[in-house]
């Protein structure tokens, strides 16, 4: 099927501008002109961006709710709130990096850290929270901070950690200069809002929690950036095959953002797109992900 024309939903997600964007409130891009939409999508690269695979979008979801660029920009103009219609701004109060914490690993995954930095476009570094996870029984678990002589009980469901009880503790350990903190646990996670196990979850307080339990490395990398982008105000994508598709499709999930979400990321971080694709290509080659490496090579050469 020809992909040289955008669907109605793709057009809404990518080109919703009905008023000028005032960039003065955006510290990172206040002096830069708006990048043409053709930088993110044009007919020449249409074949690189397929529609979502079956199962990538939950059944019953409305097909016209993908977050538009304008909606994303307007979210950043409002303070964070319980309704989720506002978000923190990158750079505000010195929050300009991503902090990564591996709770159980003696040797942190440096390549995963590099991948997050390249994908998001922010400096990413390992952060040691000082927390230890204790799970003495199937029903009991807690975080222990020996340096402060503190213990934080955690809720469990079906022998798994309630991810929201993890959030309640970890939000207090975000470094002052970090925009987001992503915490990795070996234990499986349970989300009580959907009554299901989850591989990762994000909250509006700039924390993402990821379970390494039964995830391949590729799935782990994708889950990491998916949840981190949620902390930055990104909704699920329904217009393209995209890292921000709602359902976990396993190894078939695309490792790249769709044009609409790439535009949002570029807007808030000002990253160099070509340099980003080149870095991601190198990491995919190192991991042996041949198809993903080929995709980034094609995207780089198409510019």
SULSULCOR-V907220 format. One record per helix or strand of 3 or more residues. SS is the DSSP state (H for helix, E for strand). FROM is the first residue (numbers start at 1). TO is the last residue. If there is no record, write none. Layout:
ss & from & to
SS & FROM & TO
SS & FROM & TO
This chain:
ss & from & to
H & 8 & 14
H & 23 & 25
H & 37 & 39
H & 43 & 48
H & 69 & 76
H & 92 & 94
E & 97 & 102
H & 110 & 120
E & 123 & 126
E & 131 & 134
E & 141 & 145
H & 146 & 148
E & 150 & 154
E & 160 & 162
H & 163 & 173
E & 178 & 185
E & 189 & 191
E & 196 & 198
E & 200 & 203
E & 207 & 211
H & 217 & 231
H & 250 & 252
H & 259 & 269
H & 273 & 287
H & 290 & 301
